[in-house]
Amino acid sequence: MKTNFIKSVLIAKQNTLQHQILGLNITDQNHNTNWLAYEWSNLLPTCTKCNRHKKDKFPLINKNNRVKQAPLLNKNLDIVKCKADNSILIDEKPFILHPKIDNPKEYFDFKISENFEWIEIYGKDKIDNSEYTGKGIATIKICDLNRIDLKKDRYKKVVEEIVEELNKTFKLLQICEVPLLKYEKAFMIYFEAIEQKSKLLDIEHTMLRTIIIDAEKFETIICPAIEKKNQREYIKMAYRKYKSGQL
């Protein structure tokens, strides 16, 4: 099972379920959400750290849109309107993303630190005159998606892994005295492997993996971590040719 925002594999003692819209027995004078406590679409898998940071936060872009009471049908709870994708809840327009409704790629992007020690996630959207400025930025802030251990884990599990394999390929080609003109074939095979791995659902940081296979992102996130300049420039050139279908 994968967590919703950091897209890491949940393991024993680190997993939990998060109430997207507050939770059981959590109320305020304007927002009673007990009726959503056992709605499956309001329960999302998450790691304990993200859940601990989120707590009961659920800010709205416009506070006046908050649903103030449970939807009823013939004096009973209207189960259909309790679904997360029903208009009564979508129209609340929350700042925090719902990964099953919102497309995270529209709100999140990644960049490598100047010292090549971590990968930071940042929000691409912006809403003026608001505390959180946008749904992507708000979700990062609320769930603390840029905590140090998580930023370093993105780098180690994704960038460092790819760069180490690229370095190994260079060394192997040199040891085997493969002509430079034939390097491209070897790297094409590895580039294909990177793309295939980005499609797997049982590995960590899947969103980062799917983003870095873009030619521009590969060049700005992966290539800077390659130590030798001549190899860095070669990989930039080879990956551009691979993505354009020239390899």
Secondary structure as GFF3:
##gff-version 3
##sequence-region A 1 247
A	DSSP	beta_strand	15	19	.	.	.	ID=ss1
A	DSSP	beta_strand	27	28	.	.	.	ID=ss2
A	DSSP	beta_strand	31	32	.	.	.	ID=ss3
A	DSSP	three_ten_helix	34	36	.	.	.	ID=ss4
A	DSSP	three_ten_helix	40	42	.	.	.	ID=ss5
A	DSSP	beta_strand	43	47	.	.	.	ID=ss6
A	DSSP	alpha_helix	48	54	.	.	.	ID=ss7
A	DSSP	three_ten_helix	63	65	.	.	.	ID=ss8
A	DSSP	beta_strand	72	73	.	.	.	ID=ss9
A	DSSP	beta_strand	76	77	.	.	.	ID=ss10
A	DSSP	three_ten_helix	80	82	.	.	.	ID=ss11
A	DSSP	alpha_helix	87	90	.	.	.	ID=ss12
A	DSSP	three_ten_helix	104	106	.	.	.	ID=ss13
A	DSSP	beta_strand	108	112	.	.	.	ID=ss14
A	DSSP	beta_strand	119	123	.	.	.	ID=ss15
A	DSSP	alpha_helix	135	143	.	.	.	ID=ss16
A	DSSP	alpha_helix	148	154	.	.	.	ID=ss17
A	DSSP	pi_helix	155	160	.	.	.	ID=ss18
A	DSSP	alpha_helix	161	175	.	.	.	ID=ss19
A	DSSP	three_ten_helix	180	182	.	.	.	ID=ss20
A	DSSP	alpha_helix	183	198	.	.	.	ID=ss21
A	DSSP	alpha_helix	206	212	.	.	.	ID=ss22
A	DSSP	alpha_helix	215	217	.	.	.	ID=ss23
A	DSSP	pi_helix	218	222	.	.	.	ID=ss24
A	DSSP	three_ten_helix	223	225	.	.	.	ID=ss25
A	DSSP	alpha_helix	229	243	.	.	.	ID=ss26
###
